[in-house]
Amino acid sequence: MFDNKSILITGGTGSFGKQYIKTLLEHYKPKRLIVFSRDELKQFEMQQVFNDSCMRYFIGDVRDLERLQQAMNGVDYVIHAAAMKQVPAAEYNPTECLKTNVHGAENVIRAALDNDVEKVIALSTDKAANPINLYGASKLASDKLFVAANNMAGGHRTTFSVVRYGNVVGSRGSVVPFFKQLIDNGSDHLPVTHQDMTRFWITLQQGVDFVLKNFARMQGGEIFVPKIPSVRVTDLATAMAPDLEQKIIGIRPGEKLHEIMCPADDSHLTLVFDDHFVIQPTIVFHHGDLDYSKNLIGEVGVPVEQGFAYDSGTNADFLSIEQIIDFNRVSGFAQ
């Protein structure tokens, strides 16, 4: 479905954007692949790797509506990956977080509607479910904006959906490269925030593949959540450095002990499919009810039990230390 199509990704120089573009170039023949981001150095470095004739590089910020409108001219599909993601940074710089994550989301929606884009998927985070930090709260607001945008589309063909998943193994600023740097620098211990902490775990390629498939699945208004394993942070540290001491340093500002992707309060809206969940919108769109129990590629889902929560601490699927090592190896972080 991506052959001869124009695709734009905001925040396209990040870990997800690079893997997404690599995957599209390997498996499809897009008309244009547009990287929209604000860092000229990262774009320059990316151009040395991805220089196919279909590639386009736009310097711009999602805070700038006019620039987004220019960049989306003639675009068929948009992936909104740009965000201010670091939890402590958002706690200390709240207005900057809101400008990017909330007002930026509004601008992406307006630019997509102005250019009659066909489909938009916004990347979310497990921290948007029952948020306790500003990053999560801002992404929840963003999720609500993208879902409600389907009611704003009017005569436009544009549909909007959201993809929500957990920690990406090896993404910039995440714990795996942080631990690896400490190990490579000869640290005598690994800092662990809490001995009981758990996180959902997904590889970069799995995240990319999930987003790609949801462009085919989406009707508009869904929040897609993949079924993925959990890890214990202590097991991660053991897998990466079995001989190093683990020092408990305490939970950082705005950090949770466990993450949630499908809250119990949304259980009446949640459908379970073979390999993913769908959280249906809380609002009814002007064009009438959509049947989200059967998606556009014919997959069928059923309601979850009342009170069901998809929580990293109670997840039925936990990775063993050996499986964590395999995950890290696949992600390029072999010990």
MARZA-325226 format. One record per atom (N, C-alpha, C): y, x, z. Coordinates in steps of 0.05 Angstrom, whole numbers, plus 5000, padded with zeros to 4 digits. Layout:
BEGIN
YXZ/...
This chain:
BEGIN
497650165000/500050005000/502550175000/502250435003/504650615003/505150754977/503350714957/503850834931/506250714918/507950884907/510450804893/512350644910/512250694936/514050564955/515950764967/518250664976/520250834989/520050785019/519551005034/519050985063/521051165078/522251055098/524151205115/523151215143/523451455155/522651485183/525051605199/525951455219/528151555236/526851755256/528351955263/527252155281/524952305267/525152335241/522952425225/522152715228/523852875242/523153155247/521553205272/520952995287/519353015311/516353055305/514753075326/511853115323/510652895307/511252645313/510152415299/510952425270/513552465265/514552455237/513252655219/512852905229/511553115213/508653035206/507252935226/504452865221/504252615203/506152435206/506152185190/506652265161/508652435156/509252515129/506952675116/505752855132/503453005122/501252815113/500752615129/498552425123/499252255098/501752165096/502452015072/502252175046/503152425048/503052605024/500152665016/498352675036/495552745030/494052505018/494852265025/493152035018/494551824999/497051854995/498551664978/500451804960/501651644942/503651754923/506251594926/507651644948/510151484952/512251564932/514051364927/516251414909/518351594923/519051524948/520851684964/519851694993/520051925005/519551955034/522152065046/523451905063/526151975073/525952045102/526752285109/526952375136/529852335145/530252165165/532952105176/533052215204/534752415208/534952535235/537552685237/538252775261/540952885265/540953195268/538553325268/538453605273/538053755246/540153885237/540054025211/538154255211/537854395233/535954625234/533054525231/532354315246/529654205244/529154105216/531153985203/530753895175/530354135157/531954345160/531654585144/528854695147/527854715171/525254825176/523054645164/523454385166/521554195155/521454205125/523754255112/523854275083/522154515072/521754715089/520154945080/517254875078/516454665092/513654575093/513254335074/515054135076/514753895061/516953885040/516353985016/518454004995/517553864969/515753664972/514853514949/517253374936/517053304911/519253184896/520052914907/518252784922/518952514934/520552544960/520752784971/521952814997/525052804995/526152665014/529052645017/529752695047/531952845051/532752905079/535652815083/535952625102/538552515109/539352605137/541652745139/542752795165/544152545175/543452455198/544652205208/543652135236/545051965249/544251885277/543951585277/541851485291/541451195292/543751055306/545551195319/547951075331/549951005309/549551105285/551551075263/550450865243/551350615245/550350395228/550850455199/553250545192/553950575164/552150785151/551550995165/549751205153/546951095150/546050935169/543350805166/543350625142/545450475138/545550285116/545350435089/546750665087/546550825063/543750935059/542551035081/539851155079/537750955071/538050705079/535950505074/536250365047/538150445032/538450325005/535950354988/534750134980/532350144964/529750204978/529850205005/527450275021/525650035025/523050075023/521049865028/520149845056/519450075068/518350085095/519950275113/520350195138/521650365157/519950405182/519750655191/518550715217/520750815235/521250675257/523350765275/522150925298/522351195295/521251375315/523351515332/525951495324/528051635338/528451505366/528651675386/529051575413/529751815431/531151745452/531451935474/529151885493/527252085495/524652035507/524152155534/525652355542/525052495567/525952325591/524052265608/524652085631/526852195649/526752445659/528852535676/531552555661/531552635636/534052645621/535352375619/533752165615/534851895614/536051805641/534651885663/535651815690/538351945695/538752185686/541252335691/543452275671/542652165647/544552105626/544151825615/544551625633/543751355625/545351235601/547851295599/549351175577/548451285550/547751545550/546751665525/544051545517/542451495537/539851365532/540151095520/542050935530/542450665520/543650675492/545450865487/546650885460/544550925439/542551105445/540551165425/538350955424/537250885447/534850715448/535350425444/537750325453/538350035450/540249995427/542550115427/544450075405/543350185379/541850405381/540450515357/538550315346/536950175363/535149975353/536649745339/538849655351/540449455338/541349535310/542149785308/543149885282/540849905261/538549985270/536249995251/535649715241/535649515259/535149245251/537249145231/539749185237/541849095219/541749225192/541249485192/541049635166/538649545150/536449485163/534049395149/534549115137/535848935151/536448675141/538548695118/540548865121/542548895100/541348995074/539149155076/537949265052/535349125044/534748905057/532448745050/529848915050/529649085070/527149245074/524849055078/522549125068/520248945071/519048935098/518349175110/517049185136/518249405153/518549355179/519449555198/517549555221/516749795228/515149835253/516750025271/517149935296/518550095316/516450215335/516650475340/514850595359/515850555388/514050465405/514750425433/513050605451/512750545476/511550715495/510250545517/508250655530/507050515553/509150475575/511150645576/513150635597/514950385594/514750245571/516249995567/514949755580/512449785590/511049565603/511549585633/512749375645/513449385673/515049635680/517249685667/518649945670/519849985697/519750235706/521150315731/523250535726/523350635701/525350835695/527050735671/529350865667/531250765647/530050805619/528651015614/527351055588/525550815582/523850735600/522050505596/523650245593/525650215609/527249965607/528749945581/529750175571/531150175546/529250125523/526750225525/524750165504/523749885505/523649765529/523049475531/525149315517/527649385522/529849245509/529649275478/528949525469/528549575441/526349395430/524049385444/521849225436/522648925432/524148825452/525148545450/526948505426/528648705420/530448685397/528848665371/526848835369/525348835344/523648585340/522548485362/521048235361/522848005353/525147985366/527047765361/528347785333/528348025322/529548065295/528147895274/525647825279/524247655260/525547375258/527047305279/528347045280/531147065267/532047315262/534647355250/534447395220/532047425210/531647505182/532647305162/532647045169/533646845151/532246855124/533846875103/532646885076/531547155068/531847355086/530847625079/527747635082/526547815066/523647845068/522848015092/524648135106/524148335126/522548225150/520448365157/518948305182/518948555199/518848505226/519048725245/516648695265/515448925271/513348935292/513749195308/512149215330/512349435348/509649555353/509449815355/506949955363/507450095389/505750045408/506050165435/503550325442/503850575449/501550735458/502450935479/500451095489/500951275511/501551555504/500951745522/501652025518/500252135493/501752265476/500652395452/500052685458/497552765454/496653035461/498153235445/499653405458/500953625445/503653565433/504753325437/507453265427/509453425442/511753465430/513853635442/514653525469/514753715489/515653635516/513453515533/511053485522/508853355538/507353565554/505453465570/504253635590/502453855579/501053795557/499053995546/500454255537/502554235520/503954485513/505254615537/506154455557/507354565581/505354725597/502954615601/500854755615/500055005599/499854985573/498955215557/500955445559/503555375559/505555585562/505355725588/504855575610/504555695636/502055885636/499855785624/497455945623/497856205607/499156175584/499656405567/501556615580/503256515597/505156695611/504056805637/501456755642/500156875665/500756745692/501456485692/501956345717/499456345735/499856355761/497656355780/496856075789/498155875778/497555595785/498555405764/497655155765/498754945748/499954735766/502454645761/503754445777/502754165769/501754015788/500853745784/502453555801/503553345789/505353175804/503953015826/501452915821/500052765841/497052775835/495452805855/492552845851/491252595839/492452355841/491252115830/492452025803/494352175793/495752085769/493952065745/494251845729/492751815704/494751745682/493751795657/495351735634/493551645611/494551465594/493151405569/493351645550/491351685534/491151935518/490551875489/492051985471/491651935442/492552185427/491052255406/491952475389/494152395370/495552585360/497752525341/496652385316/494452475306/493252355282/492352065287/491252015310/490451745317/492851565318/495051655329/497551505330/498551435302/498551635285/499451605257/497751405243/495051435245/493251255232/493550965241/494050935267/494450665279/496950535267/499050685265/501550575254/501150495225/499850675209/499350615181/497850355177/495750325193/494050085190/495549835198/497449855217/498849625226/500949525206/501749695187/503349595165/501749385149/499149425146/497549235132/496848985149/496649025175/495948805193/498248615199/500648715200/502848575213/503748325199/504448125215/505747875205/508647865213/509248025235/511948025245/512047905273/513048065292/513347975320/511248075339/509148205329/507048305346/507848565359/506648615383/506548875395/503648965393/503149175378/500449275374/499949495395/497649485408/496849675428/494049775422/493550035418/490850135412/489150145437/486550115433/484650175455/484150475455/485050605476/484850895478/483950975506/482851215509/481951295536/484151375555/483451405580/485251515600/484351795608/486151955620/485452205632/486652225660/485252365677/486452435703/487852705699/490252725709/491852965705/490453205718/489153165740/487653385752/485353475734/484053295720/481953365701/483053525678/485453435669/486753585647/487253875655/488353915679/488954185689/486354345691/484254225701/481654355703/480554435675/480854245656/479854305629/481354535616/483954555622/485554765609/485355035623/484955025650/484955275666/483155235690/480555245686/478755185709/478955375732/480055605728/480155805749/482855815763/484855655753/487455665766/487755455788/489255525808/489855335829/491655115819/491354875830/493054645823/494854585847/497454605844/499354545865/500654275861/500454105881/501653845879/504653865885/506353785865/509253815868/510753555872/509453335870/510753075874/511652945848/511852685849/512552525826/515452565819/516052605793/518852655784/520452395785/523052415782/524752165782/523851975760/523351725767/522651525747/519851525737/518051685750/515351715740/513451525755/511451425741/509351255752/506851405758/505251295777/502651415783/500751355760/500751105750/499151015728/500950865708/500150865683/501650725662/500250465654/501850275645/500750015636/501649975607/499849865590/500649805563/500649495558/498949355571/498949055570/499148955598/501548865606/501848775634/500348505639/499648475664/498248225672/500047975667/502648015670/504547795665/504547705636/503547875618/503347805589/500547725581/498747685600/495947635593/495647375577/497447185582/497246925567/498046965538/499247195532/500147245505/498447455491/496547575505/495047805495/492447725482/492047835458/489547805443/488048065442/485348065444/483848305441/482248305415/482548525400/481048565375/479048785380/477548865360/475449065364/476549325374/478849425363/479849685370/482749685380/483849445384/486649435394/487149165407/489549155419/490548905430/493048825415/493748565415/496248475405/497648305426/500048375433/501648205451/503448025433/502947765434/504447585417/507347545428/509147465411/511947425420/512147195439/514147225457/514647015477/516146785465/517446835442/519146625430/517846515404/518546275397/517646155372/519646205350/518846305328/520646365306/521446115291/523746135278/524845905264/523045805242/521345985230/519645895208/517045785218/516745735244/514345605254/512445795267/510345685278/508345855292/506646015272/506146265279/504346435264/501746455280/499546475266/496946505279/496246795282/496946915305/496447205308/493547275314/491847065318/489047125324/487547225299/488747195276/487547305251/489847445236/489447715233/491647865221/491347875190/493148015177/493247995147/491048155133/489348295149/487048425136/484448285146/484748055158/482447885164/481047945191/482148125207/481048175233/481647945252/479747885270/480047655287/480047745316/482047635331/482247695360/481947455377/481347495402/481047275421/482747325445/483547115460/485247155483/483747305505/485247475520/484147615543/484047425566/482647495587/482547335612/485247325625/485847105637/488347075652/488547285674/490847435675/491147645694/490247915685/489247935661/488348195650/490648385647/490248635655/492248845651/490849085640/492149205620/491049455609/492449685622/491149815641/492450005660/490850265658/492350495657/490950755654/489250815679/489850695702/488350755726/485750595728/485650355715/483350185716/481950165689/482850325670/481650325643/478650385645/477050245629/474150285630/473350545617/475150665601/474450905586/476151145596/474751325610/476051575619/474751815605/476352005597/475352245585/474152435606/471852545600/470752765617/472253015612/471853225628/473153475624/472353595597/469853565589/468853665563/470253515541/470653255543/471953095523/474953175521/476153235543/478953315543/479253585528/477353765532/477354015517/477153965487/475453775479/475153705451/477753585440/478953405455/481553285447/483653505442/483853695461/485753905459/485154085434/482654125429/481854295406/482754155380/482153905378/482953745354/485953755350/487453765372/490353755371/491554035369/489854245366/490854515362/491454655388/490254565410/490754695436/488154795449/486554915432/484055025443/484555255462/482955275483/483255495502/481755745493/
